[in-house]
Amino acid sequence: MSLSTDRRVVLAVLAAAAFGLACNAQPGAQQSSQTAQSAADTTSANHDSLFLAAARAALPPAGIKEADLPDPNSEGAKLVTQFCTDCHNLPTPPEHSATEWPTIVRRMWLRMDIVAPRFHISVPSTAERVVIMQYLIDNALKVVGSELPAGPGREEFAATCSTCHELPDPTQHAAPDWVAVVRRMNGHMQTILGKTLSADQMSHIVLYLEKASASKQQ
C-alpha cells in the first residue's frame, strides 16, 4: 500500500487523537448555538494541528532505505521494514539507544493495536515482535560511558546531540567517518526540529568527535 507522508502521519496518531478527543468530550453535552459550534470546530482544528506537529517531531526522518539498515538481509531488518513503514518513514536502530527502544516500540505497538481495521495497518505477531525488539536493541546507538572525554566542542556536542537521543560513543565511528555522520544528523535536525547547526557549530562538534574517537582507539 502506497501512502503519502501526510497520510502516514495521520495514521500514526489517528488512534491517539481519537482517544484523546473522546476523553475530553463531555457525555451528553449539546452544542446548541452557531457560536458554540464554531468554537468547537476551532478547538478540533487546533487539536488536529497539535497532533500532526507532535507526530512530525517524533517520527523518523525520510531517506532511510532497507539497504541502509544494519544487517539488511536479516529477519529483523525485513520485519522492521514490513511493519514500521505502514505509518511512517523507515526507522534505523541507531536512532535510539538500547535502553530507549523498548519504551518506543511498546508505544508503537499500543497504537497499532487500536487502529481501525479499515486502515489496513499490518500488526506483527508476538513472535515477530520479539525479533523486531531484539534486532533494534542489538543494533542500537552505542552511548557514551559515564564521562565524556574532555576537549573543545564537548559542550556543543552534548547540548546538541542530547536533544533527540542519548549521546553517542565517539568510538562507534572511526575519526574520518564523523563528518559524514554529523552532516546526516544535521539534516535530520532540520527535518524534525526545523533548525540547523551553523558552520562553526558543526566544525566544533566534528573536530571534537574526531579527536575523541582517535584518542580512544589508540
C-alpha positions as CSV (number, residue, x, y, z in Angstrom):
1,M,0.0,0.0,0.0
2,S,1.5,3.4,-1.0
3,L,0.8,6.2,1.5
4,S,1.7,9.9,1.3
5,T,3.8,11.4,4.1
6,D,0.8,13.3,5.5
7,R,-1.4,10.2,5.4
8,R,1.3,8.2,7.2
9,V,1.5,10.9,9.9
10,V,-2.3,10.9,10.3
11,L,-2.4,7.1,10.6
12,A,0.5,7.1,13.1
13,V,-1.5,9.3,15.5
14,L,-5.1,8.5,14.5
15,A,-5.8,6.2,17.4
16,A,-4.1,8.5,19.9
17,A,-6.0,11.5,18.6
18,A,-9.4,9.8,18.6
19,F,-8.8,8.5,22.2
20,G,-7.6,12.0,23.4
21,L,-10.6,13.8,21.9
22,A,-13.0,11.2,23.2
23,C,-11.6,11.6,26.8
24,N,-12.1,15.4,26.6
25,A,-15.7,15.2,25.4
26,Q,-18.4,15.7,28.0
27,P,-21.1,13.0,27.9
28,G,-24.5,14.3,26.7
29,A,-23.2,17.8,26.0
30,Q,-25.0,19.6,23.2
31,Q,-23.7,22.4,21.1
32,S,-26.9,24.4,20.5
33,S,-25.7,27.7,19.1
34,Q,-23.7,28.6,16.0
35,T,-21.1,30.4,18.1
36,A,-20.6,27.3,20.2
37,Q,-20.2,25.1,17.1
38,S,-17.7,27.5,15.6
39,A,-15.7,27.4,18.9
40,A,-15.8,23.6,18.8
41,D,-14.6,23.5,15.2
42,T,-11.7,25.8,16.1
43,T,-10.8,23.6,19.1
44,S,-10.9,20.5,16.9
45,A,-8.7,22.1,14.3
46,N,-6.2,23.1,17.0
47,H,-6.2,19.5,18.3
48,D,-5.5,18.2,14.8
49,S,-2.7,20.7,14.3
50,L,-1.1,19.8,17.6
51,F,-1.3,16.1,16.9
52,L,0.2,16.4,13.5
53,A,3.0,18.7,14.7
54,A,3.8,16.3,17.6
55,A,3.8,13.3,15.2
56,R,6.2,15.0,12.7
57,A,8.6,15.9,15.6
58,A,8.8,12.3,16.8
59,L,8.7,10.3,13.5
60,P,11.8,9.1,11.7
61,P,13.2,11.3,9.0
62,A,12.9,10.4,5.4
63,G,15.7,8.9,3.3
64,I,16.5,5.6,5.0
65,K,16.1,2.6,2.8
66,E,16.1,-1.1,3.8
67,A,19.6,-1.5,2.3
68,D,20.8,1.2,4.8
69,L,19.8,-0.8,7.8
70,P,22.3,-2.9,9.8
71,D,22.4,-6.5,8.5
72,P,19.7,-5.6,5.9
73,N,19.1,-9.3,4.9
74,S,18.3,-10.3,8.5
75,E,14.8,-11.2,9.6
76,G,14.8,-8.3,12.0
77,A,15.5,-5.8,9.3
78,K,12.9,-7.2,7.0
79,L,10.2,-7.1,9.8
80,V,11.1,-3.5,10.7
81,T,10.7,-2.6,7.0
82,Q,7.4,-4.5,6.7
83,F,5.6,-3.2,9.8
84,C,7.1,0.2,10.6
85,T,6.6,1.8,7.1
86,D,2.8,1.4,7.1
87,C,2.6,4.6,9.2
88,H,5.9,6.5,8.9
89,N,9.3,6.6,7.3
90,L,11.7,3.7,8.0
91,P,13.5,3.9,11.3
92,T,17.0,2.8,11.8
93,P,18.3,1.1,15.0
94,P,21.0,3.7,15.8
95,E,18.3,6.4,16.1
96,H,17.9,5.3,19.8
97,S,19.9,3.5,22.4
98,A,19.1,0.0,23.7
99,T,17.5,1.5,26.8
100,E,15.2,3.7,24.8
101,W,13.9,1.2,22.2
102,P,11.7,-0.9,24.5
103,T,9.6,2.1,25.5
104,I,9.4,3.5,22.0
105,V,8.4,0.1,20.4
106,R,5.9,-0.6,23.2
107,R,4.2,2.8,22.4
108,M,4.1,1.9,18.7
109,W,2.5,-1.5,19.3
110,L,-0.2,0.0,21.5
111,R,-1.1,2.4,18.7
112,M,-1.1,-0.3,16.1
113,D,-3.4,-2.5,18.1
114,I,-6.1,0.1,18.3
115,V,-6.1,1.5,14.7
116,A,-9.3,0.6,12.9
117,P,-9.1,-2.3,10.5
118,R,-10.2,-0.2,7.6
119,F,-6.8,1.5,7.5
120,H,-5.2,-1.9,6.8
121,I,-2.3,-1.5,9.2
122,S,-0.2,-4.7,9.4
123,V,0.3,-5.8,13.0
124,P,3.2,-8.1,14.0
125,S,2.6,-11.4,15.8
126,T,4.1,-12.0,19.3
127,A,7.0,-13.9,17.8
128,E,7.6,-11.2,15.2
129,R,7.6,-8.5,17.9
130,V,10.3,-10.4,19.8
131,V,12.5,-10.5,16.7
132,I,11.9,-6.8,16.0
133,M,12.8,-5.8,19.6
134,Q,15.9,-7.9,19.6
135,Y,17.1,-6.5,16.3
136,L,16.6,-2.9,17.4
137,I,18.4,-3.5,20.7
138,D,21.3,-5.4,19.1
139,N,21.9,-2.6,16.6
140,A,21.0,0.3,18.8
141,L,23.0,3.5,19.2
142,K,26.1,2.9,21.3
143,V,26.1,5.5,24.0
144,V,29.0,7.3,25.8
145,G,30.2,6.0,29.1
146,S,30.0,7.7,32.5
147,E,32.0,10.7,31.3
148,L,32.6,12.5,28.0
149,P,36.3,13.0,27.0
150,A,37.5,16.5,27.6
151,G,38.2,18.8,24.7
152,P,37.0,21.8,22.7
153,G,33.5,21.3,21.4
154,R,32.4,18.9,24.2
155,E,29.6,21.2,25.5
156,E,28.2,21.9,22.0
157,F,28.2,18.1,21.2
158,A,26.5,17.3,24.5
159,A,23.8,20.0,24.2
160,T,23.1,19.4,20.5
161,C,23.0,15.6,20.3
162,S,21.1,15.0,23.5
163,T,18.1,16.9,22.1
164,C,17.0,13.8,20.2
165,H,18.8,10.8,21.7
166,E,21.4,9.7,24.2
167,L,24.9,10.9,23.5
168,P,26.7,8.5,21.1
169,D,30.0,7.0,22.0
170,P,32.8,8.7,19.9
171,T,34.4,5.4,19.3
172,Q,31.5,3.9,17.4
173,H,32.8,5.6,14.3
174,A,36.3,6.0,13.0
175,A,37.6,9.6,13.2
176,P,37.3,10.2,9.4
177,D,33.7,9.0,9.4
178,W,32.3,11.5,11.8
179,V,32.0,14.4,9.4
180,A,29.5,12.4,7.3
181,V,27.6,11.3,10.3
182,V,27.3,14.8,11.8
183,R,26.2,16.2,8.4
184,R,23.5,13.5,8.2
185,M,22.3,14.3,11.8
186,N,22.2,17.9,10.9
187,G,19.8,17.1,8.0
188,H,17.6,15.1,10.4
189,M,17.6,18.1,12.8
190,Q,16.4,20.3,10.0
191,T,13.6,17.9,9.1
192,I,12.4,17.1,12.6
193,L,13.2,20.2,14.7
194,G,13.3,22.9,12.0
195,K,16.7,24.1,13.0
196,T,20.2,23.5,11.8
197,L,23.8,23.8,13.0
198,S,25.9,26.8,12.0
199,A,29.1,26.1,10.1
200,D,31.1,26.9,13.3
201,Q,29.0,24.6,15.5
202,M,29.3,21.7,13.0
203,S,33.1,22.2,12.8
204,H,33.4,22.3,16.6
205,I,31.4,19.1,17.0
206,V,33.1,17.2,14.2
207,L,36.6,18.1,15.5
208,Y,35.7,17.1,19.0
209,L,34.3,13.7,17.9
210,E,37.3,13.1,15.6
211,K,39.8,13.8,18.4
212,A,37.8,11.8,21.0
213,S,37.5,8.9,18.6
214,A,41.2,8.8,17.7
215,S,42.4,9.1,21.2
216,K,40.2,6.2,22.5
217,Q,41.2,4.0,19.6
218,Q,44.9,4.4,20.0
